[in-house]
Amino acid sequence: MAGRRERCNGCGVQLVVPPKAQIIRCSVCQGVTHVNRTSINPYIQASHDSINQATDLFKSLMTTVITTVSSTSTGHPFNHQYHYQPPQPSVPKPLMPPSQHGRQRAVLCGVSYRGRSYKLKGTVNDVQCMRYFLVDRLGFPNDSILMLTEYETDPFKIPTKQNIRLALQWLVQGCQSGDSLVFHFSGHGSRQRDYKMDEIDGYDETLCPVDYETQGMLLDDEINATIVRPLPHGAKLHAIIDACHSGTVLDLPFVCRINREGYYKWEDHRCSPIYKGTNGGLAVSISACDDHQTSSDTTALSGYISTGALTYSFIQAMENDPGLTYGYLLNVMRQIIREARTGIRLKGPIAALVNKVLRTGLSQEPQLSSSEQFDIYSKQLVL
C-alpha cells in the first residue's frame, strides 16, 4: 500500500512517504524532509488502513456485475468494446413511473458520446455497477430504477436533454417523507458564464447530455429547481455526479471544504436572494471534483475495465463499510484516487490537458455539498 504524501521542504514537490518513515530525501533537489505525523487526522489514518480490503471487495463486485450482465444481457458487451446497434423502431410513449411507488427510487444516467472524438468508455460500466450496487447490495426495487444510456432500445431512455429532464421530474414525482432518492450521472460536465448573479465564482456548472451540441447543456439552476427545491420534509436525495466541473452542480447552499489531513469547514454559497435549498428535506451531492477541476475515466482503478474514478471509489468505499460517515467516505475516496493516479485519462474533451495534469501531479478531489450543515464525522450515509 502506498504511503501518504508530504511536500519537500526544499523545492515543494510532493513526495510519497513510505509507511513508518521519519525522513525522506527528495529525488529532485536532494533535500531531506522530516515527516510530520502528528498532524494526521485519525479519520484519515483509519481510511488508509482499510483501502486494500475495500479494493478486494470492490473488484469482487465488479467481477460479479460483469458475469451477470454478460450472461443475461443481449445488449452491448459490458466488458469489451462498445459496438453500435441501431435502435429498433418503436412507438413513442411517455416516460412512466414504476408500477409501485417505493421508499427508494433512482435515476442512473451514463453518457458515452459514441462516435465522437471526446467519447467516454466507462460511463455505461458506471451505471451498470451502480444499478447492481443499489439493487443487490442496498435492496432498491428493480422497478424503482430508471437507467438512461445510449444503448437502450426505448427512445425515451436515451440520455438526451429532454429525456434527462423527464427522468429528473419522475425522480421527485410523488415524493414523500421517508423516501430516499438517488441521481447518478456519469458523463461530461462543463461550466459557463453565470448571468443570474447567483454563483460565487461567476460560473454555472453544467451536465452534458448526448445531444448537448444542438440542444444545449443542463444547467445547475435547472437541476436545483427540479430535484432539490421540491424535496419535502423527511425525504432525502443523494446525487453522485461523475463529471468534470461538478463540485456545485446541484447549486446547494453549503459546500464542505476538507483538507488532506481530514479537517473540514462548511462554506456558505448563499450569495443571492434566489432560494437554493429544499422544501424541508435533505439534499447531498457527492461529486467527482471541484468546479475548476476535471475528472477521470480510467482503467487504473479496476485494473481491467474503464470506470469513472468517482463511481469506482464511491462503490468501493461503500462496499467496505455500509455504515460509514460522510467524512470517512470522502477521505477514503480521495485516498483511493490519489493512490491510483498513474494511468488516469482525463474525463473531458480536451485531451491536451492530459500531459500537463500528470506532469504537475494534479488530481481530482471528490467534493461534498449539502442543503444543510452537519458533522461529517458523526452523520452516517444511508441511501
C-alpha positions as CSV (number, residue, x, y, z in Angstrom):
1,M,0.0,0.0,0.0
2,A,1.4,3.4,-0.9
3,G,2.2,5.8,1.8
4,R,0.8,9.3,2.3
5,R,2.2,12.4,0.7
6,E,4.4,15.1,2.1
7,R,5.7,18.3,0.5
8,C,9.5,18.7,0.2
9,N,10.8,21.4,2.5
10,G,13.3,22.4,-0.2
11,C,11.5,22.6,-3.6
12,G,7.9,21.9,-2.6
13,V,7.4,18.9,-4.8
14,Q,5.0,16.2,-3.4
15,L,6.8,13.1,-2.0
16,V,5.4,9.7,-1.4
17,V,6.2,8.8,2.3
18,P,6.8,5.1,2.9
19,P,4.9,3.6,5.9
20,K,6.7,4.3,9.2
21,A,9.3,6.6,7.6
22,Q,10.5,9.5,9.7
23,I,12.6,11.3,7.0
24,I,12.6,11.2,3.2
25,R,15.1,12.5,0.6
26,C,13.8,14.4,-2.4
27,S,14.9,13.0,-5.8
28,V,14.6,16.5,-7.4
29,C,16.6,18.7,-5.1
30,Q,18.2,16.0,-2.9
31,G,16.9,17.8,0.2
32,V,15.9,15.9,3.4
33,T,12.3,16.4,4.7
34,H,11.3,15.3,8.2
35,V,7.9,13.6,8.2
36,N,5.3,15.3,10.3
37,R,3.0,12.6,11.6
38,T,1.4,14.5,14.4
39,S,-1.0,16.3,12.1
40,I,-2.6,13.2,10.6
41,N,-6.3,13.3,11.4
42,P,-7.4,9.9,12.9
43,Y,-10.1,9.6,10.4
44,I,-7.5,9.8,7.6
45,Q,-5.4,7.2,9.3
46,A,-8.4,4.9,9.6
47,S,-9.2,5.3,5.9
48,H,-5.6,4.4,4.9
49,D,-5.8,1.2,6.9
50,S,-9.0,0.0,5.0
51,I,-8.2,0.7,1.4
52,N,-6.6,-2.6,0.5
53,Q,-9.6,-4.5,2.0
54,A,-12.0,-2.2,0.1
55,T,-10.2,-2.8,-3.2
56,D,-10.5,-6.6,-2.9
57,L,-14.2,-6.3,-2.1
58,F,-14.9,-4.0,-5.0
59,K,-13.0,-6.0,-7.6
60,S,-15.1,-9.0,-6.5
61,L,-18.2,-6.9,-7.0
62,M,-17.0,-5.8,-10.5
63,T,-16.4,-9.4,-11.5
64,T,-19.9,-10.3,-10.3
65,V,-21.5,-7.5,-12.3
66,I,-19.6,-8.3,-15.5
67,T,-20.5,-12.0,-15.2
68,T,-24.2,-11.2,-14.5
69,V,-24.6,-8.7,-17.3
70,S,-22.6,-10.7,-19.9
71,S,-24.7,-13.8,-19.2
72,T,-28.1,-12.1,-19.2
73,S,-27.9,-9.1,-21.5
74,T,-28.5,-9.1,-25.2
75,G,-27.3,-5.5,-25.5
76,H,-23.7,-4.2,-25.7
77,P,-20.8,-6.4,-24.4
78,F,-20.3,-4.9,-21.0
79,N,-16.7,-5.9,-20.5
80,H,-15.4,-5.3,-24.1
81,Q,-15.5,-2.5,-26.6
82,Y,-19.0,-1.0,-27.2
83,H,-20.5,-1.6,-30.6
84,Y,-23.2,0.5,-32.1
85,Q,-26.5,-1.3,-32.9
86,P,-29.2,0.9,-34.5
87,P,-32.2,1.0,-32.1
88,Q,-35.3,-0.9,-33.2
89,P,-38.3,1.2,-34.3
90,S,-40.8,1.6,-31.6
91,V,-43.9,3.6,-30.9
92,P,-43.0,6.7,-28.7
93,K,-44.6,6.5,-25.3
94,P,-44.4,8.8,-22.2
95,L,-41.9,8.1,-19.5
96,M,-43.9,6.3,-16.8
97,P,-43.1,5.9,-13.1
98,P,-42.6,2.4,-11.6
99,S,-45.6,0.3,-11.2
100,Q,-45.4,0.8,-7.4
101,H,-44.2,3.8,-5.5
102,G,-41.5,2.7,-3.2
103,R,-39.4,4.2,-0.4
104,Q,-36.4,4.2,-2.7
105,R,-36.0,5.5,-6.3
106,A,-33.0,6.2,-8.5
107,V,-32.2,7.7,-11.9
108,L,-28.9,6.4,-13.4
109,C,-27.6,8.3,-16.4
110,G,-24.5,7.2,-18.4
111,V,-23.5,9.2,-21.5
112,S,-20.7,7.8,-23.7
113,Y,-20.9,10.2,-26.7
114,R,-20.1,7.3,-29.0
115,G,-18.7,8.1,-32.4
116,R,-17.2,11.4,-31.3
117,S,-13.6,12.5,-30.5
118,Y,-14.5,13.0,-26.9
119,K,-16.3,9.7,-26.3
120,L,-16.0,8.0,-22.9
121,K,-15.5,4.3,-22.3
122,G,-16.5,3.9,-18.7
123,T,-19.8,5.6,-18.3
124,V,-22.1,2.7,-19.1
125,N,-20.0,0.5,-16.9
126,D,-20.5,3.0,-14.1
127,V,-24.3,2.9,-14.3
128,Q,-24.4,-0.9,-14.6
129,C,-22.3,-1.2,-11.4
130,M,-24.3,1.5,-9.6
131,R,-27.6,-0.3,-10.5
132,Y,-26.2,-3.7,-9.3
133,F,-25.0,-2.0,-6.1
134,L,-28.3,-0.3,-5.4
135,V,-30.4,-3.4,-6.1
136,D,-28.3,-6.3,-4.9
137,R,-26.5,-4.6,-2.1
138,L,-28.9,-2.0,-0.8
139,G,-32.3,-3.5,-1.7
140,F,-33.6,-0.9,-4.1
141,P,-36.6,-2.4,-6.0
142,N,-35.8,-3.2,-9.7
143,D,-38.8,-1.2,-10.9
144,S,-37.7,1.9,-8.9
145,I,-34.6,2.4,-11.0
146,L,-34.6,4.3,-14.3
147,M,-31.4,3.9,-16.4
148,L,-30.6,6.1,-19.3
149,T,-27.8,5.2,-21.7
150,E,-27.2,5.3,-25.5
151,Y,-27.7,1.5,-25.6
152,E,-31.3,1.5,-24.5
153,T,-33.8,0.4,-27.2
154,D,-36.5,2.6,-25.7
155,P,-36.1,6.1,-27.3
156,F,-37.3,7.7,-24.1
157,K,-34.3,6.2,-22.2
158,I,-31.6,7.7,-24.4
159,P,-29.8,10.4,-22.4
160,T,-30.9,13.4,-24.4
161,K,-31.5,16.7,-22.7
162,Q,-35.3,16.3,-22.8
163,N,-35.2,12.7,-21.5
164,I,-32.9,13.6,-18.6
165,R,-35.3,16.4,-17.7
166,L,-38.3,14.0,-17.7
167,A,-36.3,11.5,-15.7
168,L,-35.5,14.1,-13.0
169,Q,-39.1,15.1,-12.9
170,W,-40.1,11.4,-12.4
171,L,-37.5,11.1,-9.6
172,V,-39.2,13.5,-7.4
173,Q,-42.8,12.9,-8.5
174,G,-45.0,12.0,-5.6
175,C,-42.0,12.1,-3.2
176,Q,-43.0,12.0,0.5
177,S,-41.4,11.8,3.9
178,G,-39.2,8.7,4.4
179,D,-38.3,8.4,0.7
180,S,-34.7,8.1,-0.5
181,L,-33.8,9.3,-3.9
182,V,-30.6,8.8,-5.9
183,F,-29.4,10.6,-9.0
184,H,-26.2,9.2,-10.6
185,F,-24.7,10.8,-13.6
186,S,-21.6,9.7,-15.4
187,G,-20.5,11.7,-18.4
188,H,-19.1,15.1,-19.4
189,G,-19.6,18.2,-17.4
190,S,-18.7,21.8,-18.1
191,R,-19.3,25.4,-16.9
192,Q,-20.5,28.6,-18.5
193,R,-20.8,32.3,-17.5
194,D,-23.4,33.0,-14.9
195,Y,-25.8,35.7,-15.9
196,K,-28.2,35.5,-12.9
197,M,-25.5,36.6,-10.4
198,D,-26.2,33.7,-8.1
199,E,-22.8,32.0,-8.3
200,I,-19.8,32.9,-6.0
201,D,-17.3,32.1,-8.8
202,G,-19.3,33.7,-11.6
203,Y,-19.9,30.4,-13.4
204,D,-22.8,28.0,-13.7
205,E,-21.9,24.3,-13.7
206,T,-23.5,22.0,-16.3
207,L,-24.0,18.4,-17.3
208,C,-23.7,17.4,-21.0
209,P,-26.5,15.3,-22.4
210,V,-25.8,13.2,-25.5
211,D,-27.3,16.0,-27.7
212,Y,-25.8,19.0,-25.9
213,E,-24.2,20.3,-29.0
214,T,-27.6,21.0,-30.6
215,Q,-29.9,21.2,-27.5
216,G,-27.5,22.8,-25.0
217,M,-26.3,21.7,-21.6
218,L,-28.3,21.1,-18.4
219,L,-27.6,24.0,-16.0
220,D,-27.2,23.7,-12.3
221,D,-30.0,26.2,-11.8
222,E,-32.5,23.8,-13.6
223,I,-31.2,20.7,-11.7
224,N,-31.7,22.5,-8.4
225,A,-35.2,23.7,-9.3
226,T,-36.2,20.2,-10.5
227,I,-34.9,17.8,-7.8
228,V,-33.7,19.9,-4.8
229,R,-36.4,22.6,-4.1
230,P,-39.4,20.2,-4.2
231,L,-37.8,17.8,-1.7
232,P,-40.3,17.5,1.2
233,H,-39.5,17.2,4.9
234,G,-38.3,13.8,5.9
235,A,-37.2,12.9,2.3
236,K,-33.5,12.7,1.2
237,L,-31.7,13.0,-2.1
238,H,-28.2,11.8,-2.9
239,A,-26.6,12.9,-6.1
240,I,-23.5,11.1,-7.2
241,I,-22.0,13.1,-10.1
242,D,-19.1,11.7,-12.0
243,A,-18.3,14.6,-14.3
244,C,-15.8,17.4,-14.8
245,H,-16.5,20.8,-13.0
246,S,-19.2,19.1,-10.9
247,G,-18.4,20.4,-7.4
248,T,-21.5,22.6,-7.1
249,V,-23.6,21.2,-10.0
250,L,-26.7,20.9,-7.7
251,D,-26.3,24.5,-6.5
252,L,-26.7,23.5,-2.9
253,P,-26.3,26.2,-0.2
254,F,-23.3,24.7,1.6
255,V,-20.0,23.3,0.3
256,C,-17.8,21.2,2.6
257,R,-14.1,22.2,2.3
258,I,-11.9,19.4,3.6
259,N,-8.1,19.4,3.6
260,R,-5.7,16.5,3.1
261,E,-5.4,16.0,6.9
262,G,-9.2,15.5,7.1
263,Y,-10.1,18.7,8.8
264,Y,-13.2,20.5,7.3
265,K,-15.4,23.6,7.4
266,W,-18.6,24.4,5.7
267,E,-18.6,27.2,3.1
268,D,-21.8,29.3,2.6
269,H,-22.7,29.7,-1.0
270,R,-25.9,31.6,-0.5
271,C,-24.9,34.7,-2.4
272,S,-28.2,35.8,-3.9
273,P,-31.9,36.1,-2.9
274,I,-32.7,33.0,-5.0
275,Y,-33.5,30.1,-2.7
276,K,-31.4,27.0,-3.5
277,G,-32.5,24.8,-0.5
278,T,-35.1,22.1,-0.2
279,N,-38.7,22.1,1.0
280,G,-37.6,20.6,4.3
281,G,-35.7,17.5,3.1
282,L,-32.0,16.8,2.9
283,A,-30.1,17.0,-0.4
284,V,-26.5,15.9,-0.6
285,S,-24.2,15.9,-3.6
286,I,-21.1,13.8,-3.9
287,S,-19.2,15.0,-7.0
288,A,-16.1,14.0,-8.8
289,C,-14.1,17.2,-8.4
290,D,-14.2,20.9,-7.6
291,D,-15.8,23.3,-10.0
292,H,-12.4,24.2,-11.6
293,Q,-11.2,20.6,-11.9
294,T,-11.6,17.8,-14.3
295,S,-12.5,14.2,-13.5
296,S,-11.2,10.9,-14.9
297,D,-12.3,8.0,-16.9
298,T,-9.7,5.3,-16.3
299,T,-8.6,1.6,-16.0
300,A,-6.1,2.5,-13.4
301,L,-8.5,1.8,-10.5
302,S,-10.1,-1.5,-11.5
303,G,-7.1,-2.8,-13.5
304,Y,-9.2,-4.2,-16.4
305,I,-12.2,-2.1,-17.4
306,S,-12.8,1.6,-17.8
307,T,-14.7,3.3,-15.0
308,G,-15.2,6.8,-13.7
309,A,-12.9,7.5,-10.8
310,L,-15.7,8.8,-8.6
311,T,-18.1,6.0,-9.2
312,Y,-15.4,3.4,-8.6
313,S,-14.1,4.9,-5.4
314,F,-17.7,5.6,-4.1
315,I,-18.9,2.0,-4.5
316,Q,-15.6,0.6,-3.3
317,A,-15.8,2.7,0.0
318,M,-19.5,1.8,0.5
319,E,-18.8,-1.9,-0.1
320,N,-16.2,-1.9,2.6
321,D,-18.3,-0.2,5.3
322,P,-22.0,0.3,4.6
323,G,-22.4,2.3,7.8
324,L,-19.7,4.8,7.1
325,T,-20.0,8.5,7.7
326,Y,-19.8,11.2,5.1
327,G,-16.4,12.4,6.3
328,Y,-14.9,8.9,6.3
329,L,-16.4,8.3,2.8
330,L,-14.8,11.4,1.4
331,N,-11.4,10.6,2.9
332,V,-11.4,7.0,1.6
333,M,-12.5,8.1,-1.9
334,R,-9.8,10.8,-2.1
335,Q,-7.1,8.4,-1.0
336,I,-8.2,5.7,-3.4
337,I,-7.9,8.2,-6.3
338,R,-4.5,9.5,-5.1
339,E,-3.0,6.1,-4.9
340,A,-4.2,5.2,-8.4
341,R,-3.1,8.4,-10.0
342,T,-0.9,6.8,-12.6
343,G,-2.7,5.8,-15.8
344,I,-5.7,8.1,-15.3
345,R,-7.2,9.5,-18.5
346,L,-9.0,12.8,-18.2
347,K,-12.8,12.5,-18.5
348,G,-13.1,15.6,-20.7
349,P,-12.9,16.5,-24.4
350,I,-9.6,18.5,-24.0
351,A,-7.0,15.7,-24.4
352,A,-4.1,18.2,-24.5
353,L,-4.5,18.7,-20.8
354,V,-3.5,15.1,-20.0
355,N,0.3,15.5,-20.0
356,K,0.0,18.8,-18.1
357,V,-2.1,17.2,-15.4
358,L,0.1,14.1,-15.0
359,R,3.3,16.2,-15.1
360,T,2.2,18.5,-12.3
361,G,0.6,15.8,-10.2
362,L,-2.8,17.5,-10.2
363,S,-5.5,15.1,-9.2
364,Q,-9.3,15.4,-8.8
365,E,-10.6,15.7,-5.3
366,P,-14.2,14.4,-4.7
367,Q,-16.4,17.1,-3.2
368,L,-19.3,17.2,-0.8
369,S,-22.1,19.8,-0.8
370,S,-25.4,19.8,1.1
371,S,-28.7,21.7,1.7
372,E,-27.7,21.9,5.4
373,Q,-24.6,21.8,7.5
374,F,-23.8,18.8,9.7
375,D,-20.9,17.0,11.4
376,I,-19.5,14.9,8.6
377,Y,-17.7,12.5,11.0
378,S,-20.8,11.6,13.0
379,K,-23.6,11.6,10.4
380,Q,-23.9,8.2,8.6
381,L,-24.5,8.0,4.9
382,V,-27.6,5.8,4.3
383,L,-29.0,5.6,0.8
